[in-house]
Amino acid sequence: MELLQTIFGTIGDLTWGWALVPFLVVLGVFFTLLSGLVQFEFFGRMFRALFPDPTVAGTNRISSREALLVSVGGRVGGGNIAGVAVAITLGGPGAVFWMWAIALIGMATSLFECSLAQLYKESAEDGTYRGGPARYIIHGLGKNFRWLAILYAICLIAAFALGFNAFQGNTVAGAAFDSMGIPRLATGVALAAITGLIVYGGIHRIAKAADVIIPFMALMYIGMALIIIAINITEVPAMIMLIVKNAFGIDSAIAGGMGAAIAQGLRRGLFSNEAGLGSAPNVAAVAYVRHPISQGIVQSLSVFIDTIIICSCTAFIILLGNVYVPGAADVNGVALTQQSLASHVGDWSKYYLTVAILLFSFSSIIYNYYLGENALSVMTKNPMARHGLRALVIALVLIGAAAPGATSVFFFSDPMMGILAVVNLVALTMLFPIGMRLLTDYRKQLKAGVEHPLLNPDDYADLDIDRTAWTGEK
């Protein structure tokens, strides 16, 4: 076991510790500049996806809005509550600024990876679509790179479907036990039962559940943050100045100054919004849209919601309170967010936060499961393998909740995510010209007065795309 931990620790150091974060930042800047600041150009169009699409109503298709909400539910998890608190503790208030910066850059990265996932998606037998990095590696780079797609799929299953789901179960059970004294086993059984009910309904039930849970979850948390901002409205300008000053090493709050703020802010932002990591494109591909760029634009909004809005809510709750002490690590993670919230509105808020953690974590569980199912479909079409994965995910959610020490077995999750992210970024770099070709086509149609641009498969006859996935949109 120690040997395995050493091996995976080295992999983690070589990805997250040395290469991955700078690679994600540089690539995000590269995509932003070469695309002409595309995420800002189409910022207004992003919000159209928040409204139901009448062309999808009554059909077997997954709407752009439903795919967006599943994606938001996956990006927004327990890390938005605990992870932001850790970033502020270790990096100071300035970490929040760098979280914002990497999110704005990451919006461009997410746009391109999700657009490519749409372009190379495949029609499934049930009328839905499947896609993601594994498929744009196979169809975009060629079948000689299938081994790379399989490596990506294995890492995605190991990190998200297995490891992270066990951690999410542990997070929910811990919060329920600490705030309300509910036994971990009871929470685990209930969470596993609900998870089974959702995942056995496939992507349609996952999408429908997200369409209900995610708006409620987000509005509930944002509403509380807005109340706290209103209560402390006179302190807000000073808080913003504190964030900016700390971000650039002026009036540093902790040892490490600007360097610590950048490191923690970038890492937390990337972990949270997942832009460039190759996870969200798996969900983006299931949507019925007229043009790949349309869903890419929508997925940019997912990054914005996760980091600029939800993560900021947690940061403001902490920084406007009197619990956080710069340089002190006595109170950290969920406890810091929980105590800060209580300092504003009272002890009853610990129950409120527990419900928020439950919703955030559960939305991540069903999202993580779908990532695993989609990755598995690249390796085998055997339905028994899919049922096996479902049973394993449900069991791991239960084990992670009931036996918190069991999650230590999944020490490989972060290194596996590091590998899949590197694979995705390499493929994304190689396929960027195709992404720009899609963007040019989209812009050309808008300039010609087409309100809702359409992808014409004949214009991409030189590419290995599934024409049946676009026949209905032509």
Secondary structure, DSSP 8 states (H G I E B T S, - for coil): -HHHHHHHHHHHIIIIIIIHHHHHHHHHHHHHHHTTSHHHHTHHHHGGGGS--TTTTTSS-B-HHHHHHHHHHHHSSGGGTHHHHHHHHHH-THHHHHHHHHHHHHHHHHHHHHHHHHHT-EE-TTS-EE-SHHHHIIIII-GGGHHHHHHHHHHHIIIIIIIIHHHHHHHHHHHHHHHH---HHHHHHHHHHHHHHHHTTHHHHHHHHHHHHHHHHHHHHHHHHHHHHHHTGGGHHHHHHHHHHHHTTTT--STTHHHHHHHHHHHHHHHHH-TTSSSHHHHHTTB--SSHHHHHHHHHHHHIIIIIIIIHHHHHHHHTSSS--TT--SS-HHHHHHHHHHHHH-TTHHHHHHHHHHHHHHHHHHHHHHHHHHHHHHH---HHHHHHHHHHHHHHHHHHHH-GGGGGGGTTHHHHHHHHHHHHHHHHHHHHHHHHHHHHHHHHHHHTT-SS----GGGGTTS---GGGTGGG-
